[in-house]
Amino acid sequence: MTTILRQWRPIHGYYLLKVPTERTIDELDAKILTILQENARTTQADIAKAVGLAPSAVLERMRKLEAKGVIRDYVARIDAHVVNRSLLAFVAVKTSEYGPDQPSARALAQLPDVLEIHHVAGEDCFLLKVRAKDAEHLGQMLRRQIAAVPGVTSTRTTIVLETVKETSRIPIVSNEP
């Protein structure tokens, strides 16, 4: 069993949580994860055939990967155009807050059209990935929701004209030599 040590250390006014952990992924786990990233609905029997294990062994490995936090969720990817959220934009947000406790980030995370929030280095504090119906809807979201969050001092928006690549798949490499 791996012991997870939590150590807070200050970096440029922020506190980073350093979590050393040993997450070994062997070749079979890597194959299972790759298959699940392609199609999370792949049956255990089909995965078992592909990796050369019994279905019960695949189930055990998947449960261990879930327990370790390697597999965090199983989701459906929805076509944004079909659900009337075809406009994709990235919003750089500056805030007046500093330090590990930033209520503005939690408030921004509650907005339903905000898909992702990343704490970033540089002039801006956060980078948001948002979906909107159209430019008018995006403008209303920026003025009425994002700018209204206490602590937000400015925003800079980039509208996506065309998406060349969009994936949630992470390249999997086993830790075995």
C-alpha positions as CSV (number, residue, x, y, z in Angstrom):
1,M,0.0,0.0,0.0
2,T,1.3,3.5,-0.9
3,T,1.4,6.1,1.8
4,I,0.4,9.5,0.5
5,L,2.3,12.4,2.3
6,R,0.7,15.8,2.2
7,Q,3.1,18.7,2.5
8,W,2.1,22.3,1.9
9,R,4.9,24.6,0.7
10,P,4.7,28.3,-0.2
11,I,5.5,29.2,-3.8
12,H,5.3,32.9,-4.9
13,G,2.5,33.6,-2.4
14,Y,0.5,30.5,-3.2
15,Y,0.6,27.2,-1.4
16,L,1.0,24.1,-3.5
17,L,0.0,20.7,-2.3
18,K,2.8,18.2,-3.0
19,V,1.4,14.7,-3.1
20,P,4.1,12.2,-3.8
21,T,2.4,8.9,-4.8
22,E,3.4,5.8,-6.5
23,R,0.9,5.0,-9.3
24,T,2.5,2.2,-11.2
25,I,0.7,1.3,-14.4
26,D,1.8,-1.9,-15.9
27,E,1.4,-2.8,-19.6
28,L,-2.0,-4.6,-19.1
29,D,-3.3,-1.6,-17.1
30,A,-2.1,0.7,-19.9
31,K,-4.0,-1.4,-22.5
32,I,-7.2,-1.4,-20.4
33,L,-7.0,2.3,-19.9
34,T,-6.4,2.9,-23.6
35,I,-9.4,0.8,-24.6
36,L,-11.7,2.5,-22.0
37,Q,-10.6,6.0,-23.3
38,E,-11.6,4.9,-26.8
39,N,-15.0,3.7,-25.6
40,A,-15.9,3.6,-21.9
41,R,-18.8,1.2,-22.8
42,T,-16.6,-1.6,-24.0
43,T,-17.6,-4.7,-22.2
44,Q,-15.3,-6.5,-19.8
45,A,-15.4,-9.5,-22.0
46,D,-14.2,-7.5,-25.0
47,I,-11.5,-5.9,-23.0
48,A,-10.5,-9.3,-21.6
49,K,-10.1,-10.7,-25.2
50,A,-8.1,-7.7,-26.3
51,V,-5.6,-7.9,-23.4
52,G,-5.5,-11.7,-22.9
53,L,-7.1,-11.9,-19.4
54,A,-10.2,-13.4,-17.9
55,P,-13.1,-11.0,-17.5
56,S,-12.9,-11.3,-13.7
57,A,-9.3,-10.3,-13.8
58,V,-10.2,-7.3,-16.0
59,L,-12.9,-6.3,-13.5
60,E,-10.4,-6.6,-10.6
61,R,-7.9,-4.4,-12.4
62,M,-10.5,-1.8,-13.2
63,R,-11.7,-1.7,-9.6
64,K,-8.1,-1.2,-8.4
65,L,-7.6,1.6,-11.0
66,E,-10.8,3.2,-9.8
67,A,-9.8,2.9,-6.1
68,K,-6.4,4.5,-6.8
69,G,-8.1,7.4,-8.6
70,V,-6.6,6.6,-11.9
71,I,-10.1,6.1,-13.4
72,R,-12.0,9.0,-12.1
73,D,-15.3,8.8,-14.1
74,Y,-17.1,7.3,-17.0
75,V,-18.9,10.0,-19.1
76,A,-20.7,10.5,-22.4
77,R,-19.3,13.1,-24.8
78,I,-22.2,15.3,-26.1
79,D,-22.3,17.1,-29.4
80,A,-22.4,20.8,-28.3
81,H,-24.2,21.8,-31.5
82,V,-27.1,19.5,-30.9
83,V,-27.7,20.9,-27.4
84,N,-27.4,24.5,-28.6
85,R,-24.0,25.3,-27.2
86,S,-22.0,25.6,-30.4
87,L,-19.9,28.7,-29.5
88,L,-16.7,27.7,-27.7
89,A,-14.6,30.4,-26.0
90,F,-11.6,30.7,-23.6
91,V,-11.8,33.5,-21.0
92,A,-8.7,34.7,-19.2
93,V,-9.8,36.0,-15.8
94,K,-7.8,38.3,-13.5
95,T,-8.8,38.5,-9.8
96,S,-7.8,40.6,-6.9
97,E,-7.4,37.5,-4.7
98,Y,-4.2,35.8,-3.8
99,G,-3.3,32.8,-1.8
100,P,-4.7,29.3,-1.5
101,D,-8.3,30.3,-0.7
102,Q,-9.8,31.9,-3.7
103,P,-13.6,32.2,-3.4
104,S,-13.8,33.6,-7.0
105,A,-12.7,30.3,-8.4
106,R,-15.4,28.4,-6.5
107,A,-18.0,30.9,-7.6
108,L,-16.8,30.6,-11.3
109,A,-17.0,26.8,-11.0
110,Q,-20.7,27.1,-10.1
111,L,-21.6,28.7,-13.5
112,P,-23.2,26.0,-15.7
113,D,-21.6,27.1,-19.0
114,V,-18.1,27.1,-17.5
115,L,-16.7,23.7,-18.5
116,E,-13.2,24.0,-17.1
117,I,-11.2,26.4,-14.9
118,H,-7.5,26.3,-14.8
119,H,-5.3,28.3,-12.4
120,V,-2.5,29.6,-14.6
121,A,0.8,31.4,-14.4
122,G,1.3,34.8,-16.1
123,E,-0.8,38.0,-16.1
124,D,-4.1,36.2,-15.7
125,C,-5.2,34.1,-12.7
126,F,-7.6,31.7,-14.4
127,L,-8.3,30.3,-17.8
128,L,-12.0,29.3,-18.4
129,K,-13.3,27.1,-21.1
130,V,-16.9,28.1,-21.7
131,R,-19.8,27.1,-24.1
132,A,-22.5,29.5,-25.2
133,K,-25.4,29.5,-27.6
134,D,-24.0,32.4,-29.6
135,A,-22.0,35.6,-29.3
136,E,-24.9,37.4,-27.6
137,H,-25.3,34.7,-25.0
138,L,-21.5,34.8,-24.4
139,G,-21.6,38.6,-23.9
140,Q,-24.4,38.2,-21.4
141,M,-22.5,35.5,-19.6
142,L,-19.4,37.7,-19.4
143,R,-21.3,40.8,-18.2
144,R,-23.9,39.3,-15.9
145,Q,-22.2,36.2,-14.5
146,I,-18.4,36.2,-14.8
147,A,-17.8,39.9,-14.2
148,A,-20.3,39.8,-11.4
149,V,-18.2,37.4,-9.4
150,P,-16.7,39.2,-6.4
151,G,-12.9,39.5,-6.9
152,V,-13.0,39.4,-10.7
153,T,-11.2,42.5,-12.0
154,S,-11.0,41.9,-15.7
155,T,-11.5,39.3,-18.5
156,R,-10.1,38.7,-21.9
157,T,-12.0,36.4,-24.3
158,T,-10.9,34.4,-27.3
159,I,-13.6,32.9,-29.4
160,V,-12.9,29.6,-31.2
161,L,-13.5,29.8,-34.9
162,E,-12.8,26.1,-35.6
163,T,-11.7,23.2,-33.5
164,V,-8.9,21.2,-35.1
165,K,-8.5,18.7,-32.3
166,E,-10.4,18.1,-29.1
167,T,-9.9,15.1,-27.0
168,S,-10.0,14.0,-23.4
169,R,-7.7,11.0,-24.1
170,I,-4.4,11.0,-22.3
171,P,-1.5,9.0,-23.8
172,I,-1.0,6.0,-21.5
173,V,2.6,4.7,-20.9
174,S,3.2,1.8,-18.6
175,N,5.8,2.3,-15.9
176,E,7.4,-1.0,-16.7
177,P,10.8,-1.0,-18.5
